[in-house]
Amino acid sequence: MATVRRRGRPRGETDSRERIISSAVDEFGEHGYDGSTIRAIATRAGVDSALVHHYFGTKADLFAAAMGMPIRPDVAIPEILAGPRDEVGERVVRFVLQAFEQPEVRRRGVALMRAAIGSKLTTPVLAGFLSRELLGRIARALDTDDAALRSTLAASQIAGLLMARYVLKLAPIADVGVDELVARIGPTVQRYLFD
């Protein structure tokens, strides 16, 4: 008689979580963020998709766990956009810089940026994630005809800042305080988004 696989979390200790992470890395690597599904990852891991949701919630949560994402744009962006509109640019810059000032976030973030730049495999996966989870959320909130371009311009400014400060360590950008960078770069991000 065939055994029916039960939905949800299996009883006892299992390596399901690790198999899901491993399968997610493979699936995202082969199909990119947009082409990967929770169902395909679950099948590859030999578990029910409900178990994937149990451990990780959404596809964005799973991607963040699988790739070691140091910042969760799906959580941060709604909070950043919720405040006064004329301060969004500064809040975006401050949020990212304060996150990267934490040693563990910086370590993982720099590794992820280096991997994205140097790998044909990682670049489209990270780009797909950021396009949907970061830029897409900002663009939807802007509600303008050119929202996608605006959010991409803002993201390019932030990416350049992170690269200069934390990967290349260009002086004096690498040496000045967060407040000064927020004051100087925040208005540019604000202009990209709203002006």
C-alpha positions in Angstrom: 0.0 0.0 0.0 1.4 3.4 -1.0 2.2 5.9 1.8 0.4 9.1 1.5 2.6 12.1 2.2 1.0 14.3 4.9 0.8 18.1 4.4 2.8 20.4 6.7 5.7 19.8 8.9 6.9 16.1 9.2 7.1 14.5 12.7 10.5 14.2 14.4 13.8 15.7 13.5 14.5 16.0 9.8 16.8 17.8 7.5 13.9 19.3 5.5 14.9 22.9 6.2 18.4 22.3 4.9 17.1 20.4 1.8 14.7 23.2 1.0 17.6 25.8 1.2 19.8 23.7 -1.0 17.0 23.1 -3.5 16.2 26.8 -3.5 19.8 27.7 -4.2 19.8 25.3 -7.2 16.4 26.4 -8.4 17.1 30.1 -8.2 20.5 29.4 -9.9 18.9 27.5 -12.8 15.7 29.6 -13.3 16.4 32.9 -11.7 14.1 34.6 -9.1 11.1 35.1 -11.4 11.3 31.6 -13.0 11.5 29.8 -9.7 8.4 28.7 -7.8 7.8 27.4 -4.3 6.2 24.3 -5.8 9.3 23.5 -7.9 11.6 24.1 -4.9 9.4 21.8 -2.7 9.4 19.1 -5.4 13.2 19.3 -5.7 13.5 19.1 -1.9 11.1 16.2 -1.7 8.7 18.0 0.6 5.2 19.5 0.4 5.1 23.2 -0.6 3.2 23.9 2.7 6.4 22.9 4.5 8.3 25.5 2.5 5.8 28.1 3.5 5.9 26.9 7.1 9.7 27.4 7.4 10.1 30.4 5.1 6.8 32.2 4.4 7.0 33.8 1.0 9.3 33.3 -2.0 11.1 36.5 -1.0 11.7 35.1 2.5 13.1 31.9 1.0 15.3 33.8 -1.4 16.7 36.0 1.4 17.4 32.9 3.5 19.0 30.9 0.6 21.1 33.8 -0.6 22.0 35.2 2.8 20.4 38.5 1.9 21.5 41.0 4.6 18.6 43.4 4.0 14.9 42.6 3.5 13.5 45.1 1.0 10.1 43.5 1.2 9.9 44.5 4.8 11.9 47.8 4.7 10.4 49.5 1.7 6.8 49.8 3.1 8.2 51.3 6.3 10.5 53.8 4.4 7.6 54.9 2.2 5.2 55.3 5.1 6.7 58.5 6.4 6.6 62.1 5.0 7.1 62.0 1.2 9.6 64.8 1.1 12.0 62.7 3.3 11.9 59.4 1.5 15.2 59.9 -0.3 17.0 60.5 3.0 15.2 57.6 4.7 16.2 55.2 1.9 19.9 56.2 2.1 19.9 56.2 6.0 18.2 52.7 6.1 20.7 51.1 3.7 23.8 52.8 5.3 22.7 52.0 8.9 22.2 48.4 7.9 25.6 48.1 6.2 27.3 49.7 9.2 26.5 46.5 11.1 29.5 44.2 10.6 27.5 41.0 9.8 25.3 42.8 7.3 28.3 44.4 5.7 30.1 41.1 5.5 27.2 39.3 3.8 26.3 42.3 1.7 29.7 42.8 0.3 30.0 39.1 -0.5 26.7 39.2 -2.3 27.7 42.3 -4.3 31.0 40.7 -5.3 29.2 37.5 -6.3 26.6 39.4 -8.3 29.3 41.3 -10.2 31.6 38.4 -10.8 29.1 35.6 -11.6 26.9 35.0 -14.6 24.8 32.8 -12.4 24.3 35.2 -9.4 23.7 38.4 -11.4 20.4 37.5 -13.0 19.1 35.9 -9.8 19.9 39.0 -7.7 18.7 41.3 -10.4 15.3 39.5 -10.6 14.9 39.6 -6.8 15.7 43.3 -6.6 13.5 44.1 -9.6 10.5 42.5 -8.1 11.0 43.0 -4.4 12.8 46.3 -4.2 12.3 48.3 -7.4 8.8 47.0 -8.1 7.6 48.0 -4.6 9.0 51.5 -4.9 7.6 51.9 -8.4 4.1 50.8 -7.3 4.2 53.3 -4.5 5.2 56.2 -6.8 2.2 55.8 -9.0 3.7 57.7 -12.0 4.1 56.8 -15.7 7.9 56.6 -15.3 8.0 55.0 -11.9 10.1 52.1 -13.0 12.8 54.4 -14.4 12.7 56.6 -11.3 13.0 53.6 -8.9 15.9 52.2 -11.0 17.7 55.5 -11.0 17.4 55.6 -7.2 18.6 52.0 -6.9 21.6 52.8 -9.2 22.6 55.6 -6.8 22.4 53.4 -3.8 24.2 50.5 -5.5 27.0 52.9 -6.5 27.2 54.3 -3.0 27.5 50.8 -1.5 30.1 49.8 -4.0 32.2 52.9 -3.4 32.0 52.8 0.4 32.1 49.1 1.2 33.6 47.2 -1.7 36.1 49.7 -3.2 36.5 51.6 0.0 37.0 54.9 -1.8 38.3 57.7 0.4 36.7 59.9 1.6 33.3 58.2 1.0 34.5 55.2 3.0 35.5 57.5 5.9 32.7 60.0 6.3 29.8 59.5 8.7 26.4 58.2 7.8 24.7 61.5 8.5 26.9 63.4 6.0 26.2 60.8 3.3 22.5 61.0 4.0 22.6 64.8 3.8 24.5 64.7 0.5 22.9 61.7 -1.3 19.4 61.7 0.1 18.3 64.8 -2.0 19.6 63.1 -5.2 17.6 59.9 -4.4 14.6 62.1 -3.6 14.9 63.9 -6.9 15.1 60.6 -8.8 12.0 59.3 -7.1 9.7 62.4 -7.0 10.9 65.5 -9.0 
